[in-house]
Amino acid sequence: MHLGTQFSPRSDEDLRVFAQLGIEHICGYPPGTQKDWTAENLTRYREHTEPYGATVDVVALPPARKSVVEG
């Protein structure tokens, strides 16, 4: 069974609580915007969560913006 949350970890304390609850797979929310998401930054984020026993299974993408056509 996989258990997830609908919010990003607000701090390392949240990651500690996830570990206490047995949550091992998370949806990741790397810092910055998707423009900042280089392979190095994503790897660093993954490595930050691993000591808490959390595996980043997916990264939450921002919602798509609708284009506005002015007429």
C-alpha angles and dihedrals in degrees: 000000000000120000121196143173134230095226137057120256104268093204144348086275089067089053089052091051091048088054091050089052092050096249106155103162122057141176103240127227105191116202119264127021128306087264086067094052105109121160088256094052093047091048090050090051092050091048090050093057098044097077087061090056093251122137115202102227098171139005118229111240119211116255115269116255120232113235114237118220114204116207 
